[in-house]
């Protein structure tokens, strides 16, 4: 007979009685702090890509960085229950959805099974746990559910594939010496951004700061990392843009920004590069990352004229970071990628950011320094990295 921890019984009792509750997360954190855990146990956030096709022909793709939080906690010796602990809107409530991860004989691999009751269908997938911090899996949605959501528009041959990337939010431990460990702050997610004037105004994506109640910006200045509080000044949801400003007496304005804005549309085939903080709070670390590629098209997803398609590899967390040409001019803002394709990413054209800057109350002096164009690529990256920021939100 398997013994079940009393704390777990209490947790399940509260969850069953009250559903999503503020106390659920508190109880989970307390349980995780006091017990020896399997690697899969913890609080997770997730990204999902939805890919729709008809008779094998691609129709559409949608990528979403979700704000919901999910708890994974041991149910018995080999099984772990998934709990919706906040932010996920489930049709007909949480009781419509039940999910478990089960251990396999292979270390680091699990199976996932979820069951929906209205309409009734089951999703199954094999799951890979990467470095204890990332879960990757996906499955095709049952036809009964497609008929339910599409109604009269349903057609035989429709297929909807969901691809998930789960990122562990708590507990995440970084070892400071051989015996001690520290818990990173309880941030909901991160993105990237860059300075647009000397006095602390920063551009990023709308989806990076959407719903945030607390924003912190990490910058490297004088070879030292510094953290500052920031607030949203203006946003453009339609074009996925936002401007935030550091509101912290400790922040000292820059003398000048060593780059310029280039609004003229860049040509297909132009060499470009991105700087940002992909997956900074989980597996990739809090150091700015460089990736490069070319402009693949002057239009984005489904012919969107506001964005470039680029071959620059990006990951969740790159969102809001700058896209540079090889002269060191900012030409766009990274905002999306297609998970199912290699190196198909998108960046918002700079013109749309300048339109947003024009409507904020303060008149900003935009950067116009072109001297960096004379430096080598390596030296450009060293300089420009100081003006690209890590944005943390909760």
Helices and strands as residue ranges (DSSP letters): H 6-18, H 22-34, E 42-54, E 57-65, E 69-74, E 79-86, G 94-96, E 97-103, E 109-117, E 120-130, E 134-140, H 143-150, G 151-153, E 158-170, E 173-175, E 181-183, E 189-195, E 201-204, H 206-209, E 215-221, E 224-236, E 241-246, E 260-261, E 271-276, E 289-297, G 301-303, E 307-310, E 322-325, E 329-337, E 345-349, H 350-359, G 371-374, H 377-384, G 385-387, E 388-393
